Amino acid sequence: MKINLISDTVTKPSPGMLDAMMSAEVGDDVFKADPTVNRLEEKVAAMFNREAALYFPSGTMTNQTAIKLHTNPGDQLICDKYAHVYNYEGGGVSFNSGVSCKLVDGYRGMMTSAQVEEAINPPDFYHSPLTSLVCVENTTNKGGGACWDFSELERIKKVCEKHGLAYHLDGARIWNAMVEKGESAKQYGELFDTISVCLSKGLGCPVGSVLVGDKEMIDQALRIRKILGGGMRQAGFMAAAGIYALDHQIERLAEDHRKAKEIGVILQGLPFTKKVEPIETNIIIFEINEDYLREQAFIEKLLEKDIHLIGMGSSKLRIVTHMDYTDQMHDTLLKTLKTL
Ligand SMILES: Cc1ncc(COP(=O)(O)O)c(C=O)c1O
């Protein structure tokens, strides 16, 4: 039995999701004539209580589009040093928007409002790039699935308002934060200019992300999506998976979080574990004591049992729980870890 814990993106559509996809009514979405895509966009906009939304093939493209929307070439955005937009989008910030990143040394991918305010370049000091955007990520990927304190996000919003900065949320895993903290999509919708959400991570869709914002902004985003080559034709087959996931697969994220915490408890008690980072959602980052085992040797030992996880360098490893990680797999993993 293969146990794949490298990411929550390894899932396959559930039977219910496949049925929804197979029976989707579709059209050509490049002409905005796919009724299922339109329905998904209306649904996500309504969830966040915003005017409009736009379906995209990936979370990277939604973030990159948002950055393009809020900046001009030469500008600077502020983000945490762990941010996905900085680390894992292929340098798209500079490639697509001609923008640089001011990196903040936050805690597990999260900045304080004071750090954000300090990172703003004075607008009249024309030698420095003009700060125009703040990007935050919830939950944080490289930060180990950490959830923001909502009141800190509110304080950052105040800083953005004071300095006339746009505010974008990379909410690839916002569903995990909402389930874990009992928060609503509407409260996020109220705070941010744009939000990107992913359907292909914890929610189990094969593909798809959505950008949410005001109508004017989303109209502009449609043009940027076109430029980036992100227009899709009968995308309703995929959008149907998204609608199904939003209706049926959000609450179950709590199960992924429970399993991640149980794995954390076992890891904490093992002699080769140096440190387990706090576990709030479905991502576990832990450090092994290299006096016992080297990172690669650890990964290979688990591979012998067909258990797959990812090394992050510096003796750190990552496990991500997800929909296709069954109770039986969970029992096997816990037993295997105890006997390593
Ligand atoms: C926080 C975060 N943002 C954005 C993305 C990009 O999503 P995609 O892989 O769909 O481009 C990811 C992907 O893992 C992510 O973790």
The ligand as an ORCA input file, in Angstrom:
! r2SCAN-3c Opt
* xyz 0 1
  C       0.564     28.762     -0.365
  C       0.516     28.389     -1.808
  N       0.212     29.322     -2.714
  C       0.141     29.044     -4.026
  C       0.383     27.773     -4.484
  C       0.376     27.534     -5.975
  O      -0.568     26.652     -6.392
  P      -0.384     25.834     -7.779
  O       0.505     24.698     -7.463
  O      -1.788     25.468     -8.111
  O       0.195     26.770     -8.780
  C       0.719     26.762     -3.577
  C       1.020     25.393     -4.066
  O       1.406     24.528     -3.329
  C       0.783     27.078     -2.200
  O       1.128     26.171     -1.299
*
